[in-house]
Amino acid sequence: MPKEQASALSPRPRDRSAAETESQVRDIGFVGLGRMGTAMAANLAGAGFSVTANVRRKERIDELAALGVTASTDIRQLLGCQILITMLPDDDTVRDVVLGCGDAPGLVSLMAPGSIHLSMSTISTAAASSLAAAHARRGQGYIAAPVFGNPDAARARDLLVVAAGDPGDIARCRPVLAALGQQTIVVGRGPASANLMKLAGNMLTATALEVLSEVMTLLRKRGVDPAAFLNIVTQTFFTGRVHKLYGGKIAAERYEAGGFVLPLVLKDVRLALAEAETAAAPMPSVSVVHDRLIAGIARGHAALDWTALGLVAAEEAGGHADRPAPVMTKIS
């Protein structure tokens, strides 16, 4: 990255207009190049940003170069980026990357004052608050910006971003967020609020999938076509994306490998239940999903996405001895 970037890394100027500060952001660092992160980094490169990614395996460098993304196994190569994005699986991984682990330096020690950590991972509110505090002590910005959407939505730039943090920092990140999703909704200054909303949204989806799975298992066992039932309800009371998209897969017994796999769903469920315990707000429906996910993982379905709740429901009901095995497809 050009040495002249150093001048752009001075403390954030609060008196500048949003348009002026937005126009300066061109150099993006990215950590977390899984299926979601790779699609997002490629979209940023396609939108004209200079994207430098940190990867663990050298063999990924050429793959990412073909997408317009510069990659390195040395996280210190991100030094000089104005905005650093993390898209990582859980609290511990984010803390290790940001705060450092062992001899490995963390982002907080590498980032210059005035630069911004755009945290797009689904993590706990406690982790978000602690990371925001660590960055604040060094004069760095922190924006919590988890996303709603799967890898297909990420590739199509169809993500919904829920953002919270300093308004000036969000203004600087606006062009980046616009290159990643269809809409960004700002929910406040405290980063914890964005992460809590993301967890709550995932719980609505998870419980909907569980109920869909139970109902379709009942219909199937009584000889009623679940696809016909789904066609009726999605044209009347349940017209949303969850029922149409995921419900269709459950009705067809097509459980996909990859995407939002059961262990990651279980992680989010545990985080949501911990938030509920802290607030003394029981979530019995989410507790049912928690146990179903454990059962699915124990039965060897850990590589499948959360539509596999339909498979678990079928197995709990005795399976389908007179039917072909469900189709399990791998997402390319």
Buried (B, 14 or more C-beta within 10 A) or exposed (E): BEEEBEEBBEEBEEEBEEEEBBEBBBBBBBBBBBBBBBBBBBBBBBBEBBBBBBBEEEEBBEBBEEBBBBBBEEBEBBBBBBBBBBBBBBBEBBBBBBBBEEEEBBBBEBBBEBBBBBBBBBBBBBBBBBBBEBBEEEBBBBBBBBBBBBBEBBBEBBBBBBBBBBEBBBBBBBBBBBBBBEEBEBBBEBBBBBBBBBBBBBBEBBBBBBBBBBBBBBBBEEEEEBBEBBBEBBEEEBEEEBBBEBBBBBBBBBBBBBBBBBBBBBBBBBBBBBBBEEEEEEBEBBEBBBEBBBBBBEEEBBBBBBBBBBBBBBBEBEEBEEEEEBEBEEEE
